[in-house]
Amino acid sequence: MSTPILWILFPLLISGISLFFMRYRKILKWGGMGISLVLALSAVILPVNVTFNLLFWEVKISDQLLVFGRRFILSSADQPVVILLFAILFFWLVILDLNIVPMQFFPFSLAGITLILTAYAVDPIYYGALFFAFLALINVILLSPPGEEPTPGVLRFLIYQILGMLFILFAAWLASWIDLNSGDQVMLGRSLLILALGFSFLLSVFPFLSWIPMVGEENHPFVTGFVFNTYFLGIFLFGSRFITEGGWLVQGGNLQNPLQLAGAIMLGFGGILAVFSKHLGRLLGAVVIAEIGRSLLALSLFLTGFPIYFAMVIIQSLSLGVWASSLSTLKLGVSDLNYSSLTGAARQWPVITSGLLLGYFTLAGLPLLGGFPIYWGLGSGLAFYPLWINISLALGSVGLIIGGLRILNVFTKDSGEESVLILGEPLTRYLILGLNFLLILLGFFPQVLLKITRAMTEILMGF
């Protein structure tokens, strides 16, 4: 037995088998919750490379698996990543409304999480780009329900991810050739430029970000929120492994400035898009673009920024979850998600719109909510760098808050309909209220979250 078999091959097998049971939605949901919870707990409990007694047998779980000459490694240092990924999947399955979300969500969401782990575990690490191409295909299926053609945004997403994979593999091939012909600085510079271009496609760094608001506007809100949450988390985990294995933590000066520049541009673009958006799906795209920028800024701080980044991931998951669940439910009661169709929504569906507003303003960085202390910590970490970085961080957050105030104005405007209507299942409304309370609570007690993420960073870095 090895960790790749337990946390990669076994979930892949389960996702394949579950394709034959898609008509049994309740079984898939509750079974999926149980499987994801067991996998997350196994990463907490099981020792790796240590012999232990299991009933009458002595068991030792190896951290490696060799497949076609390539190693897949998930050591004890990687257990926080396993816990995080399966915990996020468990969370999304908990808030899943069986009457709204397409039936293929569980099989392909589990397969997607597993492919992220595969890309993270493969050695050499640049082969992970291949698995992200497969992950892009999985997400295309996830975003395109049976009987429907992929939307233009989904097709553009697929094209960009395939191009990113090709550029990364080509850069890795050039780098291996340079090892045999050392001293060619021109070729080294070209390979690094191609590598940066590959990651720009994968991370949707400007100008390769147009698919994000398109997918947010055209596709199912719940599935879109899940894809945004997990896909970019996977890319950042993959990229951080590139950073650590490439020695950038020791000699990272050449990488820091490009990360900060890209982060500032993405954050600024997200803020501008939020101000001028007139559709809730495009507004979701705007806040996701801004979150990519903040994540790049956090990773530019290297060891100091990793706890902040993981705290941001947890906040993002909770906020995107309550946003996606609320938006999917709200969509049942309106003709479309344009602002013109949402006038007075808060007067008719106060619980549903509260989830939208709390989730959005948390990601925007409004004070007293869970995102604010994390983003404040990010700004404090960037205080020792050029002033324009913190200015871009502040202006991006201001743009997001202005975008949120616009939808608040639309939701509370008098539409002539004062009666409170019921949308969605009672459990969905209770979950929205519970998540709202949790986001407020994290705004008052951020030290609990940061303590967890510091421990995660220490384990990952081997401290």
C-alpha positions as CSV (number, residue, x, y, z in Angstrom):
1,M,0.0,0.0,0.0
2,S,1.2,3.5,-0.8
3,T,-0.2,7.0,-0.4
4,P,-0.6,7.5,-4.2
5,I,-2.8,4.4,-4.3
6,L,-4.8,5.5,-1.4
7,W,-5.3,9.2,-2.3
8,I,-5.0,9.1,-6.1
9,L,-5.9,5.7,-7.6
10,F,-8.7,4.8,-5.2
11,P,-10.6,8.1,-5.6
12,L,-10.2,7.8,-9.4
13,L,-11.7,4.3,-9.2
14,I,-14.6,5.6,-7.1
15,S,-15.3,8.4,-9.5
16,G,-15.3,6.0,-12.4
17,I,-17.7,3.6,-10.7
18,S,-20.0,6.4,-9.6
19,L,-20.7,7.3,-13.3
20,F,-22.9,4.2,-13.4
21,F,-25.0,5.5,-10.4
22,M,-25.7,9.1,-11.6
23,R,-29.5,8.5,-11.4
24,Y,-29.2,7.9,-7.7
25,R,-28.4,11.5,-6.6
26,K,-28.9,11.1,-2.9
27,I,-26.6,8.1,-2.8
28,L,-23.9,10.0,-4.8
29,K,-24.1,13.0,-2.5
30,W,-24.0,11.2,0.8
31,G,-21.6,8.6,-0.4
32,G,-19.4,11.3,-1.8
33,M,-19.5,13.2,1.4
34,G,-18.5,10.0,3.3
35,I,-15.6,9.2,0.9
36,S,-14.2,12.7,0.9
37,L,-14.4,12.9,4.7
38,V,-12.7,9.5,5.1
39,L,-9.9,10.5,2.7
40,A,-9.3,13.8,4.5
41,L,-9.3,12.0,7.9
42,S,-7.0,9.3,6.6
43,A,-4.5,12.0,5.7
44,V,-4.8,13.3,9.3
45,I,-4.4,10.0,11.1
46,L,-2.4,7.6,9.0
47,P,1.4,7.6,9.5
48,V,3.5,7.5,6.3
49,N,6.7,5.3,6.0
50,V,6.1,4.1,9.6
51,T,5.1,0.6,10.5
52,F,1.9,0.4,12.6
53,N,-0.5,-2.3,13.7
54,L,-3.9,-2.6,12.0
55,L,-5.9,-5.3,13.7
56,F,-3.7,-8.4,13.4
57,W,-1.4,-7.1,10.7
58,E,1.7,-4.9,10.6
59,V,1.2,-2.2,7.9
60,K,3.6,0.2,6.4
61,I,2.3,2.8,3.9
62,S,4.9,3.9,1.4
63,D,5.0,7.5,0.1
64,Q,5.9,6.5,-3.5
65,L,4.4,4.8,-6.5
66,L,6.3,4.0,-9.7
67,V,4.3,4.1,-12.9
68,F,6.0,3.8,-16.4
69,G,9.2,5.1,-15.0
70,R,7.7,8.2,-13.3
71,R,7.4,8.5,-9.5
72,F,4.4,9.8,-7.7
73,I,5.3,11.0,-4.2
74,L,2.9,12.0,-1.4
75,S,5.0,12.1,1.7
76,S,4.0,13.1,5.2
77,A,5.0,16.7,4.3
78,D,2.3,16.7,1.7
79,Q,-0.5,15.5,4.0
80,P,-1.8,19.1,4.6
81,V,-2.4,19.5,0.8
82,V,-4.4,16.2,0.8
83,I,-6.4,17.3,3.8
84,L,-7.2,20.7,2.2
85,L,-8.3,19.3,-1.2
86,F,-10.6,16.6,0.1
87,A,-11.9,18.9,2.8
88,I,-12.9,21.4,0.1
89,L,-14.6,18.7,-1.9
90,F,-16.5,17.6,1.3
91,F,-17.6,21.2,1.9
92,W,-18.9,21.6,-1.7
93,L,-20.8,18.3,-1.4
94,V,-22.4,19.5,1.9
95,I,-23.8,22.7,0.3
96,L,-24.8,20.8,-2.9
97,D,-28.6,21.1,-3.7
98,L,-29.6,18.0,-5.5
99,N,-32.5,19.7,-7.3
100,I,-30.3,22.4,-8.9
101,V,-26.8,21.1,-9.6
102,P,-26.2,18.7,-12.6
103,M,-26.1,15.1,-11.7
104,Q,-22.5,14.6,-13.0
105,F,-21.1,16.9,-10.4
106,F,-19.8,14.3,-7.9
107,P,-18.0,11.9,-10.3
108,F,-16.2,14.7,-12.1
109,S,-15.5,16.8,-9.1
110,L,-13.8,13.9,-7.4
111,A,-11.8,13.1,-10.5
112,G,-10.8,16.7,-10.7
113,I,-9.5,16.8,-7.1
114,T,-7.6,13.6,-7.8
115,L,-6.0,15.0,-10.9
116,I,-4.8,18.0,-9.0
117,L,-3.2,15.7,-6.5
118,T,-1.6,13.7,-9.3
119,A,-0.1,16.8,-10.9
120,Y,1.2,17.9,-7.5
121,A,2.7,14.4,-6.8
122,V,4.4,13.6,-10.0
123,D,8.2,13.6,-10.3
124,P,9.7,15.4,-12.3
125,I,7.2,18.1,-11.4
126,Y,6.9,19.6,-14.9
127,Y,4.9,16.5,-16.0
128,G,2.1,17.9,-13.8
129,A,1.2,20.2,-16.8
130,L,0.0,17.1,-18.6
131,F,-2.4,16.3,-15.8
132,F,-3.7,19.8,-15.8
133,A,-4.6,19.3,-19.5
134,F,-6.7,16.3,-18.4
135,L,-8.1,18.4,-15.6
136,A,-9.2,21.0,-18.1
137,L,-11.0,18.3,-20.1
138,I,-12.8,17.2,-16.9
139,N,-13.8,20.7,-16.1
140,V,-15.2,21.1,-19.7
141,I,-17.4,18.1,-19.1
142,L,-18.4,19.4,-15.7
143,L,-19.3,22.9,-17.0
144,S,-21.3,21.4,-20.0
145,P,-24.3,19.4,-18.8
146,P,-25.4,16.4,-21.0
147,G,-27.2,17.6,-24.1
148,E,-25.6,21.0,-24.1
149,E,-22.7,22.3,-26.2
150,P,-19.7,23.9,-24.4
151,T,-20.1,27.7,-24.2
152,P,-17.6,30.0,-25.9
153,G,-16.0,30.7,-22.5
154,V,-15.5,27.0,-21.8
155,L,-13.9,26.5,-25.2
156,R,-11.5,29.4,-24.6
157,F,-10.6,28.1,-21.2
158,L,-9.7,24.7,-22.8
159,I,-7.6,26.4,-25.5
160,Y,-5.6,28.4,-23.0
161,Q,-5.0,25.5,-20.7
162,I,-3.7,23.3,-23.6
163,L,-1.4,26.1,-24.7
164,G,-0.1,26.5,-21.1
165,M,0.7,22.8,-20.9
166,L,2.6,22.9,-24.3
167,F,4.6,25.9,-23.3
168,I,5.6,24.4,-19.9
169,L,6.6,21.1,-21.4
170,F,8.6,22.9,-24.2
171,A,10.4,25.0,-21.6
172,A,11.2,21.9,-19.6
173,W,12.7,20.3,-22.7
174,L,14.8,23.4,-23.4
175,A,16.0,23.4,-19.8
176,S,17.1,19.8,-20.0
177,W,19.0,20.5,-23.2
178,I,20.8,23.5,-21.4
179,D,22.0,21.1,-18.7
180,L,24.0,19.4,-21.4
181,N,25.3,22.6,-22.9
182,S,25.9,24.7,-19.8
183,G,26.6,28.4,-20.0
184,D,24.1,29.3,-22.7
185,Q,22.4,32.3,-21.0
186,V,20.5,33.2,-24.1
187,M,18.8,29.8,-24.3
188,L,18.2,29.9,-20.5
189,G,16.5,33.2,-20.8
190,R,14.3,31.9,-23.6
191,S,13.3,28.8,-21.6
192,L,12.4,30.9,-18.6
193,L,10.3,33.2,-20.8
194,I,8.5,30.3,-22.3
195,L,7.9,28.8,-18.8
196,A,6.5,32.1,-17.6
197,L,4.2,32.2,-20.7
198,G,3.0,28.7,-19.9
199,F,2.1,29.6,-16.3
200,S,0.4,32.8,-17.6
201,F,-1.9,30.7,-19.6
202,L,-2.6,28.3,-16.8
203,L,-3.2,31.1,-14.2
204,S,-5.1,33.3,-16.7
205,V,-2.8,36.2,-16.1
206,F,-3.6,39.3,-18.1
207,P,-4.3,39.3,-21.1
208,F,-5.3,35.6,-21.0
209,L,-8.2,36.1,-18.6
210,S,-11.2,36.8,-20.8
211,W,-12.6,33.3,-20.3
212,I,-13.2,33.9,-16.6
213,P,-16.1,36.4,-16.8
214,M,-17.4,34.6,-19.8
215,V,-17.7,31.3,-17.9
216,G,-19.1,33.2,-14.9
217,E,-21.9,34.7,-17.1
218,E,-22.7,31.7,-19.2
219,N,-22.4,28.6,-17.0
220,H,-24.1,27.1,-14.0
221,P,-23.2,29.2,-10.9
222,F,-22.6,26.4,-8.5
223,V,-20.4,24.4,-10.9
224,T,-18.6,27.6,-11.9
225,G,-17.8,28.5,-8.3
226,F,-16.4,25.0,-7.7
227,V,-14.2,25.1,-10.8
228,F,-12.9,28.6,-9.9
229,N,-12.2,27.5,-6.3
230,T,-10.4,24.2,-7.0
231,Y,-8.8,24.8,-10.4
232,F,-6.8,27.9,-9.4
233,L,-5.9,26.3,-6.1
234,G,-4.5,23.3,-8.0
235,I,-2.4,25.7,-10.3
236,F,-1.0,27.6,-7.3
237,L,-0.1,24.3,-5.5
238,F,1.6,23.1,-8.7
239,G,3.4,26.5,-9.1
240,S,4.5,26.6,-5.4
241,R,6.0,23.2,-5.8
242,F,7.9,24.5,-8.9
243,I,9.1,27.4,-6.7
244,T,10.3,25.2,-3.8
245,E,11.9,22.5,-5.9
246,G,13.6,25.0,-8.2
247,G,15.4,26.7,-5.3
248,W,13.5,30.0,-5.7
249,L,13.1,30.3,-1.9
250,V,16.8,30.8,-1.6
251,Q,17.4,32.9,-4.7
252,G,14.0,34.2,-5.4
253,G,14.8,37.9,-6.3
254,N,14.3,37.3,-10.0
255,L,10.9,35.8,-9.5
256,Q,9.5,38.2,-6.9
257,N,9.1,41.3,-9.1
258,P,7.2,39.5,-11.9
259,L,4.9,37.9,-9.4
260,Q,4.2,41.2,-7.8
261,L,3.7,43.0,-11.1
262,A,1.3,40.3,-12.4
263,G,-0.6,40.3,-9.0
264,A,-1.0,44.1,-9.1
265,I,-2.3,44.0,-12.7
266,M,-4.8,41.2,-12.0
267,L,-6.0,42.8,-8.8
268,G,-6.5,46.2,-10.6
269,F,-8.3,44.6,-13.5
270,G,-10.6,42.7,-11.2
271,G,-11.5,45.9,-9.3
272,I,-12.2,47.7,-12.5
273,L,-14.4,44.9,-13.9
274,A,-16.4,44.8,-10.7
275,V,-17.2,48.5,-10.9
276,F,-18.6,48.2,-14.4
277,S,-20.2,44.7,-14.3
278,K,-23.9,44.5,-14.9
279,H,-24.3,40.7,-14.5
280,L,-23.8,38.7,-11.3
281,G,-21.9,36.0,-13.1
282,R,-19.4,38.6,-14.5
283,L,-19.1,40.0,-11.0
284,L,-18.1,36.6,-9.8
285,G,-15.5,36.5,-12.6
286,A,-14.2,39.9,-11.4
287,V,-13.7,38.9,-7.8
288,V,-12.0,35.6,-9.0
289,I,-9.6,37.7,-11.1
290,A,-8.8,39.9,-8.1
291,E,-8.2,36.8,-5.9
292,I,-5.7,35.5,-8.4
293,G,-3.9,38.8,-8.1
294,R,-3.9,38.6,-4.3
295,S,-2.7,35.0,-4.4
296,L,0.2,36.0,-6.7
297,L,1.1,38.8,-4.2
298,A,1.0,36.4,-1.3
299,L,3.2,33.9,-3.0
300,S,5.7,36.6,-3.9
301,L,6.4,36.8,-0.1
302,F,7.5,33.2,-0.3
303,L,7.8,31.6,3.3
304,T,6.1,34.7,4.9
305,G,3.3,34.6,2.4
306,F,2.4,30.9,2.4
307,P,0.3,31.0,5.7
308,I,-1.5,34.1,4.3
309,Y,-2.1,32.3,1.0
310,F,-3.6,29.1,2.7
311,A,-5.8,31.4,4.9
312,M,-7.0,33.1,1.7
313,V,-7.8,29.7,0.2
314,I,-10.0,28.7,3.1
315,I,-11.8,32.1,3.0
316,Q,-12.2,31.8,-0.7
317,S,-13.7,28.4,-0.4
318,L,-16.3,29.5,2.2
319,S,-17.1,32.7,0.3
320,L,-17.4,31.1,-3.1
321,G,-19.4,28.3,-1.6
322,V,-22.1,30.6,-0.1
323,W,-22.0,32.8,-3.2
324,A,-22.5,29.9,-5.6
325,S,-25.2,28.3,-3.5
326,S,-27.1,31.5,-3.1
327,L,-26.7,32.5,-6.8
328,S,-27.9,29.1,-8.0
329,T,-31.0,29.3,-5.8
330,L,-31.7,33.0,-6.7
331,K,-31.6,32.0,-10.4
332,L,-34.7,29.9,-9.9
333,G,-36.7,33.0,-9.1
334,V,-35.5,35.5,-11.7
335,S,-35.5,35.5,-15.5
336,D,-31.7,36.2,-15.7
337,L,-28.9,37.5,-13.5
338,N,-28.6,40.9,-15.1
339,Y,-28.9,43.7,-12.6
340,S,-32.0,45.0,-14.3
341,S,-33.8,41.7,-13.4
342,L,-32.7,41.8,-9.7
343,T,-34.3,45.0,-8.5
344,G,-35.7,44.5,-5.0
345,A,-34.4,41.0,-4.7
346,A,-33.4,41.5,-1.0
347,R,-37.0,42.5,-0.2
348,Q,-38.3,39.2,-1.7
349,W,-35.5,36.7,-0.8
350,P,-33.6,38.2,2.2
351,V,-31.8,35.0,3.2
352,I,-30.6,34.2,-0.3
353,T,-29.4,37.7,-1.1
354,S,-27.7,37.9,2.3
355,G,-25.5,34.9,1.3
356,L,-24.6,36.7,-2.0
357,L,-23.7,39.9,-0.2
358,L,-21.8,38.4,2.7
359,G,-19.9,36.0,0.4
360,Y,-19.0,38.8,-2.0
361,F,-18.0,41.5,0.6
362,T,-15.8,38.9,2.3
363,L,-13.8,38.4,-0.9
364,A,-13.9,42.2,-1.5
365,G,-12.2,42.7,1.9
366,L,-14.9,44.7,3.7
367,P,-13.9,45.3,7.4
368,L,-15.4,43.0,10.1
369,L,-15.7,40.1,7.7
370,G,-13.4,37.1,7.4
371,G,-11.4,38.3,4.4
372,F,-10.4,41.7,5.9
373,P,-7.8,40.6,8.5
374,I,-6.2,38.2,6.0
375,Y,-5.9,40.9,3.3
376,W,-4.6,43.3,5.9
377,G,-1.9,40.8,6.8
378,L,-1.0,40.6,3.1
379,G,-0.7,44.4,2.9
380,S,1.5,44.4,6.0
381,G,3.8,41.9,4.5
382,L,4.0,44.0,1.3
383,A,4.8,47.2,3.3
384,F,8.5,46.7,2.8
385,Y,8.2,46.7,-0.9
386,P,7.5,49.5,-3.4
387,L,4.6,51.7,-2.5
388,W,2.8,51.1,-5.8
389,I,2.1,47.5,-4.8
390,N,0.1,48.4,-1.7
391,I,-1.6,51.2,-3.6
392,S,-2.8,48.6,-6.2
393,L,-3.9,46.3,-3.3
394,A,-5.9,49.1,-1.8
395,L,-7.4,50.4,-5.1
396,G,-8.3,46.8,-6.2
397,S,-10.2,46.3,-2.9
398,V,-11.9,49.7,-3.3
399,G,-13.1,48.7,-6.8
400,L,-14.5,45.4,-5.5
401,I,-16.3,47.2,-2.6
402,I,-17.8,49.7,-5.1
403,G,-19.0,46.8,-7.2
404,G,-20.6,45.3,-4.1
405,L,-22.3,48.5,-3.2
406,R,-23.8,48.6,-6.6
407,I,-25.5,45.2,-6.2
408,L,-26.5,46.2,-2.7
409,N,-28.3,49.2,-4.2
410,V,-30.0,47.0,-6.8
411,F,-31.1,44.4,-4.2
412,T,-32.6,46.9,-1.8
413,K,-34.3,49.2,-4.4
414,D,-38.1,49.3,-4.3
415,S,-39.5,47.1,-7.0
416,G,-43.2,47.4,-6.0
417,E,-43.1,43.8,-4.7
418,E,-42.8,43.7,-0.9
419,S,-43.8,40.1,-0.1
420,V,-41.2,37.7,1.1
421,L,-41.0,34.6,-1.2
422,I,-39.5,31.2,-0.6
423,L,-36.8,29.9,-2.8
424,G,-34.8,26.7,-2.5
425,E,-34.8,23.9,0.1
426,P,-34.9,24.8,3.9
427,L,-31.5,23.1,4.3
428,T,-30.0,25.4,1.7
429,R,-31.3,28.5,3.5
430,Y,-30.0,27.2,6.9
431,L,-26.6,26.5,5.4
432,I,-26.5,30.0,3.9
433,L,-27.2,31.5,7.3
434,G,-24.6,29.3,9.0
435,L,-21.9,30.2,6.5
436,N,-22.8,33.9,6.9
437,F,-22.3,33.6,10.6
438,L,-19.0,31.8,10.1
439,L,-17.6,34.5,7.7
440,I,-18.5,37.1,10.3
441,L,-16.9,35.0,13.1
442,L,-13.7,34.6,11.2
443,G,-13.5,38.4,10.9
444,F,-13.3,38.7,14.7
445,F,-11.1,35.7,15.3
446,P,-8.7,35.4,12.4
447,Q,-5.9,34.1,14.6
448,V,-7.6,30.7,14.7
449,L,-7.4,30.4,10.9
450,L,-3.8,31.8,10.8
451,K,-2.7,29.3,13.4
452,I,-3.9,26.4,11.3
453,T,-2.3,27.8,8.1
454,R,1.0,28.4,9.8
455,A,1.1,24.8,11.0
456,M,0.3,23.7,7.4
457,T,3.2,25.7,6.1
458,E,5.6,24.3,8.7
459,I,4.7,20.8,7.7
460,L,4.9,21.5,4.0
461,M,8.3,23.2,4.3
462,G,9.6,20.5,6.7
463,F,10.2,22.8,9.6
